[in-house]
Amino acid sequence: TKDVRPTFSPRKQLNGRISYDIPANVLGGSVSAAVDGYYSSFQYSNIRNFGSQVLPAYTIFNGQLRWEGDNGISLTGTVSNIFDKRYMTTSFDLSTFCGCTEVAYGRPRTWSATLGFKF
């Protein structure tokens, strides 16, 4: 087993976030913007490290824009996977059953909005 790597164990993972608070009053509140990113190097989804079971490296970026009013109301817009990167999250070797490999992919670009109130 010393010549195989553990499953779902990339050698490198990096993540970071940059945020900025706009130094102005916008519609009676403050605005902040943020971008974050995540990188994962390739990894195997099978303990035997089969070539058909390699999950390639990928990088994902997300963004967020938030307005928070002086009265406690906030509105946040988020975009996940901004560049709509198609990346594998897992795979299953079914070669003995059907001669194929089943692959699951990560979430595509998604948009969301959140309305909040502090009391």
All heavy atoms as an XYZ file, in Angstrom:
934
protein
N       0.810     -1.211      0.000
C       0.000      0.000      0.000
C       0.849      1.270      0.000
O       0.306      2.348     -0.128
C      -0.935      0.024      1.217
O      -0.131     -0.068      2.406
C      -1.945     -1.101      1.159
N       2.165      1.129      0.147
C       2.983      2.341      0.154
C       3.104      2.977     -1.225
O       3.533      4.107     -1.350
C       4.364      2.074      0.733
C       5.260      1.231     -0.135
C       6.605      1.041      0.516
C       7.517      0.255     -0.392
N       8.854      0.157      0.136
N       2.716      2.250     -2.274
C       2.802      2.818     -3.616
C       1.469      3.394     -4.117
O       1.342      3.737     -5.275
C       3.321      1.778     -4.611
C       2.422      0.563     -4.704
O       1.592      0.367     -3.812
O       2.552     -0.186     -5.694
N       0.471      3.496     -3.253
C      -0.801      4.115     -3.627
C      -1.107      5.275     -2.675
O      -0.665      5.293     -1.534
C      -1.978      3.109     -3.609
C      -1.776      2.020     -4.620
C      -2.193      2.535     -2.230
N      -1.842      6.241     -3.202
C      -2.249      7.385     -2.386
C      -3.645      7.149     -1.827
O      -4.480      6.525     -2.485
C      -2.240      8.650     -3.236
C      -0.812      9.023     -3.590
C      -0.676     10.325     -4.322
N      -1.486     11.377     -3.779
C      -1.941     12.382     -4.516
N      -1.654     12.460     -5.792
N      -2.666     13.326     -3.966
N      -3.934      7.638     -0.641
C      -5.283      7.478     -0.077
C      -6.327      8.154     -0.972
O      -6.040      9.136     -1.646
C      -5.196      8.190      1.276
C      -3.748      8.279      1.578
C      -3.037      8.325      0.274
N      -7.529      7.616     -0.963
C      -8.598      8.187     -1.772
C      -8.994      9.570     -1.258
O      -8.890      9.855     -0.063
C      -9.841      7.285     -1.769
O     -10.284      7.124     -0.431
C      -9.541      5.945     -2.372
N      -9.443     10.405     -2.186
C      -9.940     11.751     -1.882
C      -8.940     12.551     -1.045
O      -9.317     13.262     -0.116
C     -11.299     11.684     -1.193
C     -12.316     10.961     -2.003
C     -12.739      9.693     -1.645
C     -12.828     11.523     -3.158
C     -13.679      9.006     -2.403
C     -13.769     10.846     -3.927
C     -14.188      9.582     -3.544
N      -7.657     12.425     -1.366
C      -6.594     13.123     -0.640
C      -5.701     13.896     -1.603
O      -4.625     13.417     -1.977
C      -5.751     12.125      0.160
O      -6.528     11.420      1.077
N      -6.126     15.084     -1.998
C      -5.265     15.860     -2.888
C      -4.005     16.299     -2.148
O      -4.027     16.498     -0.930
C      -6.134     17.071     -3.251
C      -7.123     17.172     -2.147
C      -7.348     15.779     -1.646
N      -2.916     16.421     -2.869
C      -1.675     16.858     -2.222
C      -1.704     18.332     -1.875
O      -1.054     18.765     -0.938
C      -0.487     16.562     -3.123
C      -0.233     15.088     -3.225
C       1.059     14.779     -3.885
N       1.169     13.324     -3.944
C       2.225     12.693     -4.306
N       3.295     13.347     -4.673
N       2.239     11.383     -4.332
N      -2.450     19.109     -2.664
C      -2.520     20.552     -2.417
C      -3.968     21.018     -2.425
O      -4.749     20.621     -3.290
C      -1.752     21.325     -3.489
C      -0.289     21.057     -3.486
C       0.388     21.783     -4.613
C       1.848     21.352     -4.666
N       2.466     21.644     -5.932
N      -4.284     21.859     -1.464
C      -5.561     22.557     -1.425
C      -5.264     23.976     -0.968
O      -4.526     24.178     -0.002
C      -6.528     21.916     -0.438
C      -7.069     20.581     -0.879
C      -8.029     20.009      0.128
O      -7.726     19.925      1.313
N      -9.194     19.614     -0.333
N      -5.825     24.924     -1.662
C      -5.640     26.328     -1.304
C      -6.994     27.012     -1.320
O      -7.847     26.706     -2.158
C      -4.723     27.030     -2.318
C      -3.323     26.464     -2.506
C      -2.670     27.110     -3.724
C      -2.492     26.712     -1.269
N      -7.175     27.946     -0.413
C      -8.364     28.783     -0.490
C      -8.026     30.157      0.060
O      -7.079     30.317      0.834
C      -9.565     28.154      0.233
C      -9.345     27.961      1.704
O      -8.901     28.857      2.393
N      -9.645     26.780      2.198
N      -8.769     31.129     -0.397
C      -8.531     32.494      0.048
C      -9.751     33.356     -0.220
O     -10.649     32.986     -0.977
N      -9.766     34.509      0.425
C     -10.899     35.433      0.294
C     -10.387     36.859      0.323
O      -9.531     37.210      1.134
C     -11.887     35.210      1.431
C     -13.108     36.097      1.380
C     -14.053     35.728      2.522
N     -15.200     36.577      2.585
C     -16.373     36.330      2.007
N     -16.528     35.228      1.311
N     -17.380     37.157      2.126
N     -10.916     37.665     -0.566
C     -10.625     39.095     -0.597
C     -11.954     39.816     -0.438
O     -12.917     39.516     -1.154
C      -9.966     39.505     -1.933
C      -8.626     38.795     -2.103
C      -9.795     41.007     -2.014
C      -8.002     38.978     -3.472
N     -12.010     40.735      0.499
C     -13.247     41.501      0.696
C     -12.921     42.987      0.795
O     -11.813     43.372      1.154
C     -13.993     41.033      1.941
O     -13.210     41.199      3.081
N     -13.906     43.791      0.450
C     -13.730     45.238      0.444
C     -15.021     45.898      0.914
O     -16.102     45.585      0.401
C     -13.377     45.720     -0.963
C     -13.206     47.216     -1.067
C     -12.109     47.846     -0.513
C     -14.155     47.991     -1.723
C     -11.946     49.217     -0.604
C     -14.003     49.366     -1.821
C     -12.901     49.974     -1.264
O     -12.743     51.330     -1.345
N     -14.903     46.795      1.889
C     -16.035     47.588      2.360
C     -15.980     48.934      1.664
O     -14.991     49.677      1.805
C     -15.976     47.789      3.874
C     -16.138     46.474      4.637
O     -16.822     45.575      4.110
O     -15.584     46.358      5.737
N     -17.020     49.269      0.916
C     -17.067     50.535      0.194
C     -17.207     51.663      1.217
O     -18.128     51.644      2.041
C     -18.225     50.543     -0.815
C     -17.969     49.446     -1.865
C     -18.382     51.902     -1.471
C     -19.101     49.202     -2.803
N     -16.286     52.643      1.192
C     -16.284     53.697      2.219
C     -17.280     54.824      1.920
O     -16.925     55.993      1.868
C     -14.844     54.205      2.177
C     -14.428     54.006      0.763
C     -15.133     52.773      0.306
N     -18.527     54.466      1.705
C     -19.562     55.467      1.443
C     -20.895     54.927      1.927
O     -21.113     53.719      1.984
C     -19.627     55.775     -0.054
N     -21.786     55.838      2.260
C     -23.130     55.463      2.652
C     -23.949     55.276      1.378
O     -24.091     56.194      0.581
C     -23.745     56.556      3.534
C     -25.040     56.114      4.157
O     -25.897     55.551      3.485
N     -25.183     56.377      5.438
N     -24.479     54.082      1.177
C     -25.258     53.765     -0.010
C     -26.682     53.418      0.412
O     -26.890     52.426      1.113
C     -24.627     52.576     -0.791
C     -25.461     52.221     -2.000
C     -23.195     52.888     -1.173
N     -27.631     54.247      0.024
C     -29.042     54.035      0.349
C     -29.269     53.811      1.848
O     -30.026     52.940      2.255
C     -29.607     52.863     -0.453
C     -29.561     52.982     -1.975
C     -29.976     51.667     -2.622
C     -30.449     54.115     -2.442
N     -28.566     54.565      2.654
C     -28.732     54.458      4.104
C     -28.065     53.249      4.726
O     -28.513     52.768      5.764
N     -27.008     52.763      4.142
C     -26.321     51.603      4.698
C     -24.935     51.445      4.107
O     -24.449     52.280      3.359
N     -24.304     50.340      4.434
C     -22.953     50.067      3.947
C     -22.981     48.902      2.955
O     -23.831     48.025      3.030
C     -22.024     49.739      5.117
O     -22.493     48.589      5.801
N     -22.019     48.932      2.033
C     -21.918     47.893      1.013
C     -20.545     47.241      1.113
O     -19.538     47.920      1.277
C     -22.125     48.472     -0.406
C     -21.894     47.411     -1.462
C     -23.515     49.056     -0.540
N     -20.521     45.924      0.996
C     -19.256     45.191      0.970
C     -19.298     44.183     -0.173
O     -20.361     43.669     -0.528
C     -18.996     44.475      2.300
O     -19.996     43.521      2.559
N     -18.149     43.941     -0.750
C     -18.015     42.979     -1.843
C     -16.914     41.995     -1.476
O     -15.944     42.355     -0.808
C     -17.675     43.696     -3.142
N     -17.062     40.754     -1.908
C     -16.058     39.732     -1.597
C     -15.974     38.730     -2.736
O     -16.958     38.456     -3.423
C     -16.409     39.012     -0.303
N     -14.774     38.213     -2.923
C     -14.518     37.132     -3.869
C     -13.670     36.094     -3.138
O     -12.733     36.449     -2.428
C     -13.754     37.628     -5.126
C     -13.398     36.469     -6.036
C     -14.561     38.670     -5.875
N     -14.042     34.833     -3.273
C     -13.212     33.794     -2.675
C     -12.934     32.718     -3.717
O     -13.663     32.595     -4.705
C     -13.854     33.191     -1.416
C     -15.166     32.505     -1.681
O     -15.152     31.360     -2.180
O     -16.221     33.109     -1.395
N     -11.864     31.996     -3.501
C     -11.464     30.954     -4.431
C     -10.998     29.715     -3.703
O     -10.572     29.774     -2.544
N     -11.091     28.582     -4.383
C     -10.686     27.300     -3.825
C      -9.985     26.501     -4.924
O     -10.483     26.408     -6.051
C     -11.907     26.530     -3.322
C     -11.603     25.109     -2.916
C     -10.990     24.845     -1.698
C     -11.905     24.044     -3.751
C     -10.691     23.534     -1.334
C     -11.611     22.739     -3.389
C     -11.006     22.493     -2.187
O     -10.701     21.213     -1.816
N      -8.845     25.931     -4.608
C      -8.105     25.077     -5.538
C      -7.861     23.727     -4.879
O      -7.514     23.649     -3.704
C      -6.755     25.706     -5.905
C      -5.822     24.730     -6.584
C      -5.977     24.419     -7.927
C      -4.812     24.090     -5.872
C      -5.138     23.495     -8.551
C      -3.971     23.165     -6.487
C      -4.140     22.879     -7.823
O      -3.325     21.964     -8.434
N      -8.018     22.674     -5.661
C      -7.698     21.321     -5.212
C      -6.911     20.630     -6.309
O      -7.324     20.628     -7.471
C      -8.982     20.534     -4.922
O      -8.675     19.196     -4.567
N      -5.772     20.040     -5.961
C      -5.004     19.278     -6.947
C      -5.719     17.948     -7.210
O      -6.688     17.611     -6.536
C      -3.573     19.050     -6.448
O      -3.570     18.272     -5.276
N      -5.214     17.204     -8.182
C      -5.887     15.950     -8.543
C      -5.900     14.985     -7.366
O      -5.090     15.083     -6.437
C      -5.223     15.315     -9.779
C      -3.999     14.510     -9.461
C      -4.091     13.154     -9.235
C      -2.748     15.110     -9.388
C      -2.963     12.405     -8.942
C      -1.620     14.370     -9.099
C      -1.725     13.016     -8.878
N      -6.832     14.048     -7.422
C      -6.960     13.032     -6.378
C      -7.587     11.782     -6.983
O      -8.150     11.815     -8.070
C      -7.798     13.555     -5.218
C      -9.158     14.068     -5.639
C      -9.826     14.837     -4.548
O     -10.021     14.315     -3.468
N     -10.193     16.067     -4.816
N      -7.460     10.696     -6.266
C      -8.035      9.428     -6.710
C      -9.313      9.139     -5.933
O      -9.436      9.480     -4.761
C      -7.052      8.267     -6.473
C      -5.826      8.322     -7.334
C      -4.633      8.833     -6.834
C      -5.848      7.875     -8.640
C      -3.492      8.896     -7.620
C      -4.716      7.923     -9.436
C      -3.546      8.436     -8.921
O      -2.427      8.495     -9.700
N     -10.252      8.483     -6.602
C     -11.480      8.077     -5.910
C     -11.526      6.561     -5.717
O     -12.567      6.015     -5.391
C     -12.714      8.546     -6.689
O     -12.787      7.893     -7.935
N     -10.367      5.890     -5.930
C     -10.294      4.443     -5.772
C      -8.992      4.101     -5.052
O      -7.941      4.633     -5.387
C     -10.331      3.773     -7.152
C     -10.345      2.270     -7.066
O      -9.348      1.671     -6.674
N     -11.457      1.661     -7.441
N      -9.046      3.212     -4.111
C      -7.882      2.871     -3.292
C      -6.738      2.276     -4.108
O      -5.584      2.376     -3.733
C      -8.272      1.924     -2.126
C      -7.134      1.811     -1.105
C      -8.646      0.558     -2.651
C      -6.805      3.069     -0.382
N      -7.036      1.726     -5.279
C      -5.986      1.139     -6.116
C      -5.364      2.170     -7.057
O      -4.470      1.853     -7.809
C      -6.548     -0.036     -6.928
C      -7.056     -1.176     -6.062
C      -5.973     -1.896     -5.301
N      -4.982     -2.394     -6.238
C      -3.701     -2.539     -5.958
N      -3.237     -2.243     -4.770
N      -2.863     -2.984     -6.859
N      -5.840      3.402     -7.062
C      -5.310      4.486     -7.898
C      -5.380      4.178     -9.387
O      -4.447      4.446    -10.140
C      -3.880      4.831     -7.508
C      -3.752      5.430     -6.124
O      -2.678      5.640     -5.638
N      -4.857      5.723     -5.468
N      -6.502      3.638     -9.814
C      -6.697      3.382    -11.240
C      -6.727      4.691    -12.004
O      -7.281      5.686    -11.535
C      -8.006      2.621    -11.497
C      -8.044      1.243    -10.889
C      -9.193      0.783    -10.275
C      -6.946      0.408    -10.949
C      -9.249     -0.484     -9.718
C      -6.991     -0.867    -10.399
C      -8.144     -1.308     -9.782
N      -6.189      4.685    -13.208
C      -6.188      5.874    -14.049
C      -7.582      6.370    -14.384
O      -7.811      7.564    -14.553
N      -8.543      5.454    -14.459
C      -9.923      5.854    -14.759
C     -10.599      6.504    -13.550
O     -11.702      7.025    -13.670
C     -10.741      4.643    -15.210
O     -10.847      3.699    -14.159
N      -9.942      6.469    -12.415
C     -10.518      7.007    -11.188
C      -9.826      8.277    -10.707
O      -9.891      8.624     -9.534
C     -10.451      5.951    -10.084
C     -11.155      4.668    -10.435
C     -12.634      4.869    -10.625
O     -13.357      5.084     -9.679
N     -13.088      4.816    -11.869
N      -9.162      8.979    -11.613
C      -8.504     10.240    -11.256
C      -9.514     11.367    -11.351
O     -10.195     11.520    -12.367
C      -7.306     10.528    -12.190
C      -6.737     11.908    -11.914
C      -6.242      9.474    -12.017
N      -9.623     12.133    -10.293
C     -10.442     13.345    -10.304
C      -9.489     14.504    -10.567
O      -8.635     14.807     -9.733
C     -11.147     13.525     -8.960
C     -12.006     12.340     -8.497
C     -12.557     12.600     -7.114
C     -13.111     12.072     -9.488
N      -9.596     15.165    -11.727
C      -8.643     16.212    -12.091
C      -8.664     17.403    -11.134
O      -9.653     17.652    -10.434
C      -9.113     16.648    -13.480
C      -9.975     15.543    -13.975
C     -10.579     14.923    -12.765
N      -7.577     18.151    -11.130
C      -7.487     19.374    -10.325
C      -8.525     20.379    -10.813
O      -8.926     20.354    -11.984
C      -6.090     19.966    -10.447
N      -8.972     21.246     -9.907
C      -9.925     22.277    -10.298
C      -9.814     23.502     -9.395
O      -9.296     23.421     -8.282
C     -11.364     21.744    -10.306
C     -11.876     21.319     -8.948
C     -12.554     22.214     -8.134
C     -11.695     20.031     -8.484
C     -13.040     21.825     -6.897
C     -12.167     19.625     -7.253
C     -12.849     20.535     -6.458
O     -13.312     20.154     -5.235
N     -10.308     24.603     -9.908
C     -10.353     25.864     -9.164
C     -11.747     26.451     -9.296
O     -12.294     26.489    -10.395
C      -9.320     26.870     -9.715
O      -8.020     26.272     -9.669
C      -9.315     28.150     -8.907
N     -12.308     26.889     -8.198
C     -13.654     27.462     -8.164
C     -13.575     28.858     -7.548
O     -12.874     29.067     -6.547
C     -14.592     26.596     -7.281
C     -14.678     25.178     -7.803
C     -15.975     27.221     -7.169
C     -15.334     25.046     -9.135
N     -14.313     29.812     -8.124
C     -14.412     31.161     -7.563
C     -15.867     31.480     -7.254
O     -16.771     31.083     -7.994
C     -13.868     32.200     -8.547
C     -12.385     32.125     -8.725
C     -11.835     31.459     -9.802
C     -11.539     32.715     -7.797
C     -10.468     31.378     -9.965
C     -10.168     32.643     -7.945
C      -9.638     31.972     -9.040
N     -16.075     32.202     -6.165
C     -17.405     32.632     -5.736
C     -17.370     34.134     -5.462
O     -16.319     34.682     -5.141
C     -17.823     31.902     -4.455
C     -17.690     30.402     -4.578
O     -18.269     29.797     -5.458
N     -16.898     29.803     -3.709
N     -18.517     34.780     -5.548
C     -18.583     36.214     -5.281
C     -19.783     36.555     -4.418
O     -20.785     35.825     -4.406
N     -19.670     37.676     -3.706
C     -20.756     38.093     -2.818
C     -20.810     39.617     -2.757
O     -19.776     40.284     -2.695
C     -20.516     37.534     -1.419
C     -21.631     37.813     -0.436
C     -21.319     37.225      0.928
O     -20.412     37.681      1.600
N     -22.061     36.208      1.313
N     -22.017     40.153     -2.782
C     -22.255     41.582     -2.628
C     -23.301     41.738     -1.534
O     -24.358     41.105     -1.592
C     -22.747     42.182     -3.944
C     -22.865     43.694     -4.004
C     -21.497     44.342     -3.791
C     -23.444     44.121     -5.345
N     -22.976     42.560     -0.528
C     -23.867     42.687      0.638
C     -24.137     44.153      0.961
O     -23.207     44.952      1.016
C     -23.232     42.000      1.847
C     -24.047     42.099      3.123
C     -23.350     41.364      4.256
N     -24.000     41.557      5.528
C     -25.013     40.833      5.976
N     -25.505     39.864      5.236
N     -25.549     41.074      7.154
N     -25.398     44.466      1.153
C     -25.808     45.787      1.626
C     -26.434     45.604      2.993
O     -27.284     44.729      3.183
C     -26.826     46.413      0.669
C     -27.395     47.697      1.191
C     -26.831     48.928      1.100
C     -28.624     47.851      1.888
N     -27.634     49.857      1.702
C     -28.756     49.221      2.206
C     -29.632     46.990      2.301
C     -29.840     49.737      2.882
C     -30.717     47.501      2.987
C     -30.815     48.851      3.269
N     -25.973     46.405      3.951
C     -26.527     46.338      5.306
C     -26.970     47.725      5.714
O     -26.157     48.656      5.825
C     -25.495     45.792      6.291
C     -26.082     45.510      7.647
C     -25.173     44.661      8.516
O     -24.180     44.115      8.008
O     -25.479     44.563      9.713
N     -28.272     47.868      5.908
C     -28.843     49.161      6.251
C     -28.626     49.512      7.716
O     -28.430     48.642      8.560
N     -28.703     50.799      7.994
C     -28.555     51.276      9.378
C     -29.721     50.834     10.255
O     -29.638     50.866     11.479
C     -28.426     52.800      9.391
C     -27.194     53.281      8.658
O     -26.205     52.523      8.600
O     -27.221     54.417      8.121
N     -30.833     50.429      9.642
C     -32.023     50.016     10.391
C     -32.070     48.509     10.669
O     -33.065     48.000     11.157
C     -33.280     50.438      9.629
C     -33.315     49.881      8.225
O     -32.423     49.133      7.831
N     -34.336     50.241      7.472
N     -31.002     47.773     10.336
C     -30.930     46.339     10.633
C     -31.300     45.433      9.475
O     -31.151     44.221      9.567
N     -31.782     45.992      8.383
C     -32.123     45.181      7.212
C     -30.864     44.959      6.382
O     -30.049     45.856      6.213
C     -33.208     45.876      6.365
C     -34.510     45.988      7.164
C     -33.452     45.106      5.068
C     -35.585     46.776      6.457
N     -30.718     43.756      5.853
C     -29.572     43.465      4.987
C     -30.042     42.669      3.771
O     -31.034     41.936      3.827
C     -28.500     42.677      5.738
O     -28.977     41.413      6.120
N     -29.320     42.831      2.684
C     -29.585     42.099      1.451
C     -28.247     41.602      0.915
O     -27.313     42.386      0.754
C     -30.269     43.004      0.421
C     -30.618     42.374     -0.912
C     -31.606     41.223     -0.725
C     -31.197     43.417     -1.859
N     -28.166     40.306      0.675
C     -26.924     39.697      0.212
C     -27.183     38.915     -1.073
O     -28.109     38.106     -1.131
C     -26.355     38.732      1.273
O     -26.206     39.426      2.510
C     -25.015     38.158      0.840
N     -26.379     39.175     -2.089
C     -26.428     38.412     -3.333
C     -25.151     37.601     -3.468
O     -24.060     38.113     -3.233
N     -25.283     36.345     -3.825
C     -24.134     35.446     -3.921
C     -24.153     34.700     -5.249
O     -25.216     34.275     -5.707
C     -24.164     34.416     -2.771
O     -24.220     35.099     -1.524
C     -22.956     33.523     -2.791
N     -22.985     34.552     -5.850
C     -22.817     33.712     -7.037
C     -21.761     32.670     -6.692
O     -20.636     33.015     -6.353
C     -22.358     34.525     -8.270
C     -22.219     33.605     -9.474
C     -23.307     35.661     -8.566
N     -22.138     31.414     -6.749
C     -21.204     30.317     -6.501
C     -20.760     29.738     -7.839
O     -21.570     29.628     -8.761
C     -21.880     29.222     -5.672
O     -22.290     29.734     -4.425
N     -19.491     29.372     -7.934
C     -18.916     28.826     -9.159
C     -19.125     29.826    -10.307
O     -19.742     29.519    -11.330
C     -19.521     27.457     -9.486
C     -18.755     26.714    -10.551
O     -17.757     27.190    -11.079
N     -19.237     25.530    -10.888
N     -18.586     31.026    -10.136
C     -18.790     32.143    -11.064
C     -18.546     31.749    -12.519
O     -19.315     32.118    -13.406
C     -17.878     33.335    -10.682
C     -18.331     33.938     -9.356
C     -17.863     34.379    -11.771
C     -17.396     34.994     -8.812
N     -17.484     31.020    -12.797
C     -17.121     30.698    -14.177
C     -17.756     29.394    -14.677
O     -17.392     28.895    -15.730
C     -15.598     30.653    -14.318
C     -14.961     31.962    -13.963
C     -14.191     32.092    -12.825
C     -15.154     33.083    -14.761
C     -13.610     33.298    -12.481
C     -14.589     34.302    -14.432
C     -13.816     34.410    -13.289
N     -18.710     28.869    -13.901
C     -19.453     27.666    -14.268
C     -18.514     26.508    -14.620
O     -18.688     25.800    -15.609
C     -20.397     27.951    -15.438
C     -21.550     26.967    -15.496
O     -21.825     26.298    -14.486
O     -22.175     26.864    -16.567
N     -17.511     26.313    -13.784
C     -16.515     25.248    -13.971
C     -17.175     23.884    -13.775
O     -17.883     23.654    -12.805
C     -15.382     25.437    -12.954
C     -14.372     24.337    -12.893
C     -13.463     24.372    -14.069
C     -12.373     23.309    -13.915
N     -11.553     23.227    -15.081
N     -16.919     22.985    -14.693
C     -17.417     21.621    -14.561
C     -16.308     20.782    -13.943
O     -15.235     20.629    -14.543
C     -17.794     21.084    -15.938
C     -18.493     19.773    -15.855
C     -19.044     19.371    -17.189
N     -19.707     18.092    -17.020
C     -20.332     17.463    -17.972
N     -20.391     17.978    -19.164
N     -20.898     16.310    -17.732
N     -16.544     20.271    -12.756
C     -15.511     19.525    -12.038
C     -16.109     18.272    -11.403
O     -17.258     18.249    -11.005
C     -14.842     20.409    -10.977
C     -15.781     20.932     -9.915
C     -15.845     20.324     -8.666
C     -16.601     22.032    -10.149
C     -16.704     20.803     -7.684
C     -17.452     22.513     -9.180
C     -17.507     21.887     -7.958
O     -18.370     22.359     -6.983
N     -15.281     17.227    -11.340
C     -15.720     15.950    -10.777
C     -15.561     15.947     -9.260
O     -14.560     16.419     -8.746
C     -14.890     14.808    -11.348
C     -15.061     14.570    -12.797
S     -14.031     13.154    -13.273
C     -13.906     13.441    -15.021
N     -16.550     15.392     -8.584
C     -16.454     15.260     -7.134
C     -16.215     13.822     -6.695
O     -15.666     13.578     -5.641
C     -17.730     15.781     -6.442
O     -18.857     15.064     -6.949
C     -17.902     17.264     -6.691
N     -16.643     12.871     -7.510
C     -16.404     11.457     -7.217
C     -16.627     10.633     -8.475
O     -17.234     11.097     -9.433
C     -17.299     10.937     -6.070
O     -16.847      9.644     -5.670
C     -18.751     10.879     -6.471
N     -16.127      9.412     -8.466
C     -16.380      8.481     -9.562
C     -16.367      7.061     -9.008
O     -15.746      6.793     -7.978
C     -15.345      8.641    -10.674
O     -14.067      8.290    -10.216
N     -17.065      6.186     -9.708
C     -17.149      4.794     -9.291
C     -16.749      3.903    -10.463
O     -17.264      4.050    -11.565
C     -18.572      4.433     -8.854
C     -19.062      5.248     -7.706
C     -19.893      6.333     -7.925
C     -18.678      4.947     -6.406
C     -20.339      7.096     -6.868
C     -19.125      5.709     -5.350
C     -19.962      6.787     -5.574
N     -15.853      2.985    -10.217
C     -15.401      2.050    -11.246
C     -16.408      0.908    -11.341
O     -16.524      0.094    -10.421
C     -14.015      1.525    -10.891
C     -13.479      0.560    -11.926
O     -14.053      0.501    -13.027
O     -12.481     -0.115    -11.639
N     -17.140      0.862    -12.441
C     -18.122     -0.201    -12.660
C     -17.711     -1.103    -13.815
O     -18.538     -1.703    -14.482
C     -19.495      0.430    -12.949
C     -20.047      1.345    -11.855
C     -21.318      2.012    -12.322
C     -20.280      0.573    -10.576
N     -16.390     -1.205    -14.056
C     -15.900     -1.950    -15.213
C     -16.265     -3.424    -15.168
O     -16.488     -4.041    -16.205
C     -14.391     -1.775    -15.356
O     -13.735     -2.196    -14.191
N     -16.353     -4.015    -13.999
C     -16.720     -5.436    -13.931
C     -18.217     -5.639    -14.145
O     -18.654     -6.726    -14.478
C     -16.323     -6.049    -12.573
O     -16.952     -5.314    -11.529
C     -14.831     -6.032    -12.388
N     -18.981     -4.583    -13.956
C     -20.439     -4.691    -14.112
C     -20.900     -4.305    -15.518
O     -21.637     -5.023    -16.161
C     -21.124     -3.814    -13.065
C     -22.610     -3.814    -13.146
C     -23.341     -4.951    -12.849
C     -23.294     -2.672    -13.524
C     -24.716     -4.955    -12.926
C     -24.671     -2.668    -13.601
C     -25.386     -3.806    -13.305
N     -20.435     -3.143    -15.990
C     -20.911     -2.657    -17.288
C     -19.788     -2.144    -18.190
O     -20.048     -1.632    -19.268
C     -21.942     -1.562    -17.099
S     -21.293     -0.081    -16.301
N     -18.544     -2.235    -17.725
C     -17.435     -1.719    -18.521
C     -17.412     -0.205    -18.566
O     -16.954      0.392    -19.533
N     -17.903      0.423    -17.529
C     -18.022      1.889    -17.530
C     -17.597      2.464    -16.181
O     -17.320      1.738    -15.234
C     -19.452      2.305    -17.844
S     -20.664      1.675    -16.662
N     -17.565      3.770    -16.123
C     -17.272      4.488    -14.896
C     -18.379      5.511    -14.680
O     -18.750      6.232    -15.600
C     -15.918      5.217    -14.995
O     -14.898      4.242    -15.187
C     -15.618      6.006    -13.749
N     -18.913      5.552    -13.488
C     -19.948      6.530    -13.157
C     -19.268      7.725    -12.495
O     -18.447      7.564    -11.592
C     -20.971      5.912    -12.210
C     -22.120      6.829    -11.905
C     -23.177      6.148    -11.075
O     -23.513      4.987    -11.367
O     -23.656      6.786    -10.127
N     -19.623      8.932    -12.943
C     -18.985     10.151    -12.452
C     -20.045     11.110    -11.930
O     -21.103     11.264    -12.545
C     -18.184     10.841    -13.581
C     -17.581     12.137    -13.103
C     -17.109      9.915    -14.103
N     -19.765     11.752    -10.798
C     -20.645     12.800    -10.266
C     -19.897     14.127    -10.334
O     -18.699     14.188    -10.041
C     -21.032     12.486     -8.826
N     -20.600     15.160    -10.746
C     -19.991     16.481    -10.903
C     -20.456     17.426     -9.808
O     -21.519     17.257     -9.219
C     -20.346     17.068    -12.272
C     -19.661     16.347    -13.401
C     -20.256     15.282    -14.040
C     -18.385     16.717    -13.808
C     -19.620     14.606    -15.063
C     -17.734     16.043    -14.827
C     -18.365     14.990    -15.448
O     -17.720     14.336    -16.450
N     -19.646     18.473     -9.567
C     -19.986     19.498     -8.594
C     -21.088     20.397     -9.116
O     -21.490     20.317    -10.285
N     -21.562     21.259     -8.257
C     -22.671     22.150     -8.612
C     -22.273     23.145     -9.696
O     -21.170     23.678     -9.668
C     -23.131     22.901     -7.375
C     -23.710     21.973     -6.323
C     -24.135     22.718     -5.122
N     -25.203     23.632     -5.527
C     -26.007     24.243     -4.688
N     -25.855     24.066     -3.419
N     -26.940     25.039     -5.133
N     -23.173     23.433    -10.612
C     -22.893     24.455    -11.622
C     -23.006     25.841    -10.996
O     -23.225     25.977     -9.787
C     -23.998     24.220    -12.655
C     -25.131     23.676    -11.850
C     -24.479     22.834    -10.776
N     -22.879     26.878    -11.818
C     -23.045     28.249    -11.314
C     -24.434     28.382    -10.692
O     -25.425     27.942    -11.263
C     -22.918     29.249    -12.449
C     -23.091     30.680    -11.983
C     -23.120     31.686    -13.122
N     -21.982     31.523    -14.007
C     -22.091     31.358    -15.315
N     -23.268     31.313    -15.899
N     -21.015     31.225    -16.060
N     -24.480     28.924     -9.495
C     -25.760     29.158     -8.821
C     -25.797     30.586     -8.284
O     -24.768     31.136     -7.879
C     -25.994     28.173     -7.655
O     -24.884     28.236     -6.753
C     -26.149     26.750     -8.154
N     -26.978     31.150     -8.302
C     -27.217     32.500     -7.803
C     -28.142     32.398     -6.602
O     -29.045     31.566     -6.568
C     -27.916     33.344     -8.867
C     -27.193     33.452    -10.164
C     -27.118     32.511    -11.151
C     -26.424     34.547    -10.612
N     -26.355     32.961    -12.190
C     -25.925     34.216    -11.893
C     -26.089     35.794    -10.084
C     -25.127     35.078    -12.623
C     -25.316     36.638    -10.811
C     -24.826     36.291    -12.065
N     -27.942     33.260     -5.613
C     -28.853     33.287     -4.486
C     -28.930     34.691     -3.907
O     -28.021     35.511     -4.082
C     -28.422     32.297     -3.388
O     -27.188     32.690     -2.815
N     -30.017     34.964     -3.243
C     -30.210     36.241     -2.555
C     -30.779     35.949     -1.183
O     -31.602     35.053     -1.018
C     -31.150     37.150     -3.351
N     -30.314     36.707     -0.216
C     -30.769     36.534      1.154
C     -31.191     37.885      1.722
O     -30.441     38.861      1.618
C     -29.661     35.940      2.040
O     -29.176     34.737      1.451
C     -30.140     35.666      3.444
N     -32.356     37.920      2.310
C     -32.848     39.124      2.974
C     -32.829     38.852      4.461
O     -33.311     37.813      4.925
C     -34.286     39.424      2.506
C     -34.967     40.645      3.105
C     -34.208     41.919      2.737
C     -36.401     40.714      2.631
N     -32.220     39.775      5.228
C     -32.106     39.571      6.662
C     -32.551     40.778      7.467
O     -32.663     41.893      6.940
N     -32.820     40.542      8.737
C     -33.202     41.620      9.635
C     -32.657     41.333     11.019
O     -32.880     40.251     11.574
C     -34.730     41.783      9.691
C     -35.183     42.889     10.587
C     -35.020     44.214     10.212
C     -35.756     42.613     11.813
C     -35.423     45.239     11.034
C     -36.149     43.633     12.651
C     -35.992     44.952     12.260
N     -31.924     42.281     11.591
C     -31.410     42.145     12.957
C     -32.372     42.858     13.895
O     -32.761     43.989     13.670
C     -30.025     42.792     13.081
C     -28.933     42.035     12.411
C     -27.604     42.719     12.661
C     -26.472     42.024     11.964
N     -25.208     42.705     12.151
N     -32.714     42.179     14.976
C     -33.600     42.818     15.974
C     -33.107     42.536     17.370
O     -32.259     41.773     17.628
C     -35.054     42.349     15.803
C     -35.234     40.877     15.833
C     -35.522     40.224     17.011
C     -35.133     40.118     14.675
C     -35.716     38.860     17.050
C     -35.319     38.761     14.692
C     -35.617     38.129     15.869
